[in-house]
Amino acid sequence: MKKILFLTPQFPHPPHQGTTIRNYNLIAQLACRHEIHLLSLVAAPPSAQSMEHLSLCKSVHIVPAPVRSMRERAISTLLSPQPDMGLRLESSDAHRRLAELLRQEDFDVVEIEGIEMAPYLFQVARMTERRPRLVFDDHNAEYVLQRRAFETDIRKPARWLGAAYSFVQWQKLRWYERQACRCADRVVAVSAADAKALQGLLPSLAVTVIPNGVDLSFYRADEQFPALPSSPSLVFTGKMDFRPNVDAVLWFYQRVLPRIQKGLPSPVHFYVVGQSPHPRLAPLVKDPHVTLTGYVNDVRPFIAGAEVYVVPLRIGGGTRLKVLEAMAMGKAIVSTTLGCEGLGLHDGEEALLADTPAAFADRVLALLRDARRRRDLGQRARAFVESRYDWRMIVPALEHLYERPA
């Protein structure tokens, strides 16, 4: 049994978006066999229910996340050598709490979850006595995400400010992410593509792939939910102030959905399910054939009720938990190649892939017209995640990493 300290950029419960889903499931599985301690930065105090869910930890410590104004971010973008993500969660209170924990407990492993927590990775790396093994779980190859955002936004004059921001962050993250990987004893990536990208920064770097997973007992194809108000329907789920998700929904709405509507005798309804819709999505609210739900307690009724789950992502990295959830629920999926990157899917087997507006629309239309094909595709998707992406199968590989000689 190992004594492990997890440092997370958000409280890992409720597990409603990528980072918290990964953190909670890693902790929940590891807590069955190890002593887990948790230090989280939080925007607001977690609920009593969330604290109860994390009672599987030996100790839980929370520190208020710092708040940086847009002015502070703009100044640091211009003047600081550190990327925005490296400054986002740096807190003197969190540094002090971490130092206290390291003095009080003899940890075997400190696991740093995500590039936002790199300031604390560097703090542990500077220890000269009783330094625990330092594991860096880099949820995305972040410099790649910013490069892709730049390459997308530079094509539109209206997005040139965003492109300039991404270009600067891309350059800063190349250095910063390289330093974080160099300081860690073990580096984890969520996909082979991300591992390769990190090795592009440090060719000699050994990276272990620990993919994202899905709770197959929670996301099931056989569970019944009330029908959605509008049918036929398409659904996209994700945190809707996250730049790649905003770009995906706008591209789909502007370039793909009109083609789908023209190909059907009656309108299809598009559900965009996720918290904090960005102001750029405001025009969609006026469309009677689109619903922006905002935060929902449970995405499963929307996934289950839709005829097709769409993943029109054009920016991003890592692997998409949202795709695994839809597959686990036996849903027919149409995605861009990037949207399913790193999952090992085969076009036409577990999902349909398309990268142009016309091709994407054609593949959605084909599924809307063929219920049997939707069912077959969904069944193969469920079987695929059962064979590869059950958290219970994934976490032992992380435990093995803890056991390797330093």
N, C-alpha and C positions, 0 to 999 in steps of 0.2 A: 504494500500500500504506500502511495506517495502522498506527501502533503503539498498541495498545489494552490497557488494564489492566482486567480483570474483577475485581470484588469480589463474592464469593458467600458466602451464609450457611452453606453446607455444602460439603464437597468434592464436585465434580460427578461423581464416579464411585465406586461403580456407580450408573448412572442408573435407580434403582428407584422413585422417587416424584416427584411433580410438579415440585418445584424443581430437583432434580438432573437430571431428564430435560430440562427446558427449558435449563438452564445448559450441560449437556454438548453438546447438539445445536447450540446457538448457537455455542459455542466451536469445535466440530469443523468446522462449515461455514465459519466465518470464518477459521479457521487455514489454510485452503487458499489464501487470498489476502491475509492480513494477519499482522502479527507480534503474537501474543497473549501477554500476561503474566497470571498468575492469583494472586490473594491470597484465600485461603479461611480461614474460621474452622472448626475441626474439633473434634468431641467426642472423637475418638480418632484416632491417626495412621492415615492411609490405607495400605492394603496396597501391596506392591510392584507387584502387578498393576494397581491403580488408578493408581499413579504412572506406570506404563508407558503406560497409556491417555492420560494427560495430557502425555506427552512431545511431543505436537504443539504445546505451548506453548513459547515461548522461555524463560520462567522460571516456576517454580511456588513459591509461598510459603505456608506454613501457620502459623497461630497457634492455640493452644488456645482453644476457646470458653469464655467465663466460665460459671460455674455459680451460679445464683441460687436460694437456698432459698425454700420456700413462705412463710416468715416475711418474707423480704426483699421478695418479690412483694406480699404483703399490705400491708406498710407503704407501699410505693411506690404501690399502688393508692389508698391513703387520702391520702397526703401529696404525691406527686410530680405535677407537671403533665404529665409525659410518660407516654405509654401504655406498657403492659407490653411491647409489641413494640419500642418504641424503646429500651428498657433491656436487652432480652434478650441482645444480643450486643455491647454496648459494652464495649471492653477497652482499657486503656491500652497493652498490648503491641501490639494491632492498630493503634492510632493511631500508635504509634512506627514500626512497620514500614511503614505507608502513607507516613508522612512521609519515611522513608528512600528508598523507591522513587520518590517524587515528586522528590526531590533528585537521585537517580542517573540517572533516565531522563526523556527529554523525550517524554512521551506525547501523542499526538494526541487520544485519547479515554479517559476513565475511565467505565466502565459499572457502575452500582450495581444489583445484582440483589435487589430486594425491600425492603420497608419495614424489616425488621430491620437492614439495613445503612445506614439513613439517617444514623446518627451520623457515618459516614465520608463520606457525601454532603455533609453540612454542613462537614466538615473541608476537603474539596476546594474547596467553594464559597467558603471564606474566603481562599483563596490570592490573593495580590495580584500575583504575577509568574508568567509562563509557565503560566497556568492552562489545563489541557486542557479540551476540550469535555466537559461533564458530562451523561451520559445516565442517566436514572432509569427502570429497567424495573420498574414497579409490578405485580407478578404478580397481585394482586387489588386491587380498590378496598376496602381493608381496613375502612374505617369502615362500609361497606355490609354486610360479612360480620358484624361485631359487632352491627349493628342487627337483622339478620335472626335472629341467635342470640338476642338479647333478645326479639324478638317471638315466637319459638318457645317459649322457656323460661318466659316470664311466664305462659303458660297453665296450667302445672303447678306447684302449690305445692311439690312436692318439688324443683323446679328453680329456685326463686326466688333462691337464693344465686348460681347461675350466671347468672341473669337480671340480678341487681344488678351482677355483675362486667362483663357485656357492656354494660350501660347506661353504666357509667363509662368503659369502653374506647371505646365508640362516640363519646362526647362528646370524649374526649381525642384520638382519632384524627382527628376532623374537623379540628382545629387542626393536628395534627402532620403529617398527610398533605398538607394544604394547603401547609405550610411546605416540605416536601420537594419538592413539585411546583414551587413558586415559585423555589426555589434552583437547580433543574436547568435546563440549556440545552435539553434535549429530554426529553419524557416519553413513555413507551411503555406501552400497555395491551394486554391479550391479547384483548379483544373490544370491539365497539362499545358494548355495555352498560356495561362498565367505563369506557370513555372518557367516556361521557355522565355517569357518576357522578362522575368526577374533575372534569369541567367544572361539575358542580353545586357543587363547592367553589371553583373559580376560573373564572367564566364566560368569561374571555378566554383560558383555557389552550388551547394547541394540543397535541393528543394524537395520536400515531401508533399505529395498531393493528397490532401484530405478533403474530399468533395463535400459540397452541401448535400443534405439529405432531406427526407420527408417523413413525417409521422404517419405511417400507413394505417394505423388504427383510427386516426382522426380524419384523414382525408381518404374517403372510401367511395367506391363507385355505386355501392348498393344502398346508400342511405337516402331516404326520401325527404325532400324539402318542398314547401309550397311553390307553385309555379310563379314565375316572374310576371309582372303586370302586362308586359308587352312581348309579343312573339311574332315572327322569329327574332332571335336576339343574338348579339355578339357581346363578348365581355373581355375587358382588360382589367387586371388588378395590379396595384402598386402604389407606393407613396407618391402622391401627385404634386409635391413640390420638389421632387428629385428630377434634376435636369434631363437625364436620358428618358425618363418616363414622359415628361412634358413633350419633348421632341417626338417621341413615338406616337403619342395620341394626336398631336397636331398633324403630323405627316399622314397618319391613317385617316383622320377626319377630312383633311383637305384634298388628299391625292387618291385615296383608295375607296373610302366609303361612297362617294358619288358614283363611282363605277359599279359598285355593288347594288346601289339603289336603282340604277338604270336597268340592271339585269333581272330585277324581280317584279312580279305583278303587284306586290304590296310592299310598303316600306319595312326594312329591317330596323331593329332598335339596337343602339350601341350603348352599353353600360360601362362607364368608367368608374371603377370601384377603388377608392383609396382616400386616405386622409389628406387634408391641407391642399386642395386644388389651387394651383398657381394662377395668378391673375391673367397670364397668357391664355388660359383656358376659358376665360369669361365668355367669348363668343359662342361656345358650345352650349351654354346654358339656355340660349334663346332658341335652340333647335328642338322641336317637339319630339324628334326621333333620337335624342341623346339624353342620357341621365348621368350627371356627375353626382355620385352618392355622398362624397365626403367620407368621413370615418364611419366604418361599420364594425360591429362587434364580431361578426363572423362572415367571411367572404364565401363560405361554401354554398349558401343558397344561390348566389349569383353564378358561381362556376357551374353548379349542377343544372341551373335553369337555362343556361345559354346553349344554343345549338353548336356554336363554335367559339373556342377560346383563341384570341388573337394576340400575337406578340410582335408588334411592328417596330422593335427596337433597332435603332441605327447607331447608337452610342452606348458604350459600356464595356464592362469586363467581368471577369468572374463567371459564376454560373447562377442562373436565375431560379431562386426558390419558387417563384410564382409558377414557373413552367413545371417543376416537379409536382407542385400541389395539383395543378390541372391534370397532369398525367395520372397521378394517383387516384383522381376522381373519375378516371376513364373518359376524359373529355377529348374530343377531336380538336387538334391544334393546327393553326396556320401561323408560321413564324418567319421572320427574316433569318438568314443564316446566322447573323450575329446574335439574335435573340436566343438561339439554342446552342450557342458556342460552348464547347467544353463538356457537353452532356453525352456525346457519342451517339446522337440520334441519326437515323438514316431516313433520308427524304422518301416519303411514300410508305414507310414502314410504321414508325411511331409518331410521325408528324408530317405535315406538308410544308415545304420551305419555298419562299419566294422573296426576291429582293427588289423588284420593280413594282410600281403601283398597279400596272396592268396584270402582271403575273399574280400578285397578291390577291387582287380582286377576283381573278378567274378561279383561284384555288378555293377561296371562301365560297364563291357561288357554286362550285362543283359539290362542295360538302353540304351546302344548304339544300341542294336538289336531291341529295342521296342519303337518306337516313341510315341505310344499311352500311354504307361506307363510313359514315360517322361512327357508328357503333363498333365496326371492326377496327378502325384506327384507335379508338379509345381503349378497346380491350388490349391491343398490343402495347399501348402506352402504359397501362396499368402493369402489365406483365414485365415491362422493361424496368420500371422503377422498383418493383418487387425484387428483381434480380440484382440491382446495383445500388440503390439509393435508400435503403432502410438505415436509419441512424444506428441501429444495433449492430449492423455490419460495418459501419464506417468508423466508429469511435475506437475499436481495438487497434486500428492502425496508428492512431494518435498515442495510445498507451504504449505501443511498441517503441515509438519515438522517445518517450520518456526513459525507457529502459536501456537504450543504446549507450555504450561507453562514450564519455565526453571526449 
